[in-house]
Amino acid sequence: MEVGIPDNDVVEKEVIPQLLGADVVFLVSSLYYFGLNAQLKTVIDRFYDYNHELKNKKMIFMMAGYGTQEDMDAVKLHIEKLSSYMRWKMIDQIYVDD
Ligand SMILES: Cc1cc2nc3c(=O)[nH]c(=O)nc-3n(C[C@H](O)[C@H](O)[C@H](O)COP(=O)(O)O)c2cc1C
């Protein structure tokens, strides 16, 4: 079964067009249960249809959480994998603890 994307879908209508035109992608998340928050993950999961068109950009990642740097280890690995997979050159990663 195929499901149509609603006309008012903000990711399709606004986020993806801006991403396609961007040189630098700035991803930001709070730390939720040792991972990315669902708001950012929901957008990342929409990259899939555009993987090829989105490649070769630069990226910056920023996160804050109440815990320690070690609490963000899984996110650090995830973001390195994402940057390598998307072929987005990492400019900087900022992890703010406590
Ligand atoms: C659902 C939820 C899960 C959280 N999980 C963690 C966590 O695993 N480790 C941590 O250090 N902080 C955790 N926090 C604290 C948040 O990272 C912190 O409060 C952050 O500043 C919240 O940002 P927000 O106001 O944009 O949601 C969590 C907060 C919420 C609401």
The ligand as an ORCA input file, in Angstrom:
! r2SCAN-3c Opt
* xyz 0 1
  C      12.246     12.741     27.651
  C      13.544     13.258     28.208
  C      14.644     12.430     28.248
  C      15.869     12.894     28.740
  N      16.931     12.055     28.753
  C      18.116     12.515     29.200
  C      19.274     11.660     29.224
  O      19.236     10.493     28.849
  N      20.426     12.168     29.704
  C      20.536     13.455     30.115
  O      21.615     13.852     30.520
  N      19.486     14.304     30.062
  C      18.289     13.856     29.626
  N      17.208     14.702     29.619
  C      17.421     16.124     29.957
  C      17.485     16.956     28.680
  O      18.537     16.551     27.821
  C      17.670     18.434     29.024
  O      16.716     18.798     29.959
  C      17.528     19.296     27.787
  O      17.993     20.573     28.088
  C      16.043     19.366     27.351
  O      15.942     20.148     26.188
  P      14.464     20.524     25.604
  O      13.913     21.534     26.604
  O      14.727     21.084     24.254
  O      13.639     19.265     25.605
  C      15.980     14.241     29.176
  C      14.855     15.072     29.145
  C      13.639     14.589     28.671
  C      12.456     15.519     28.631
*
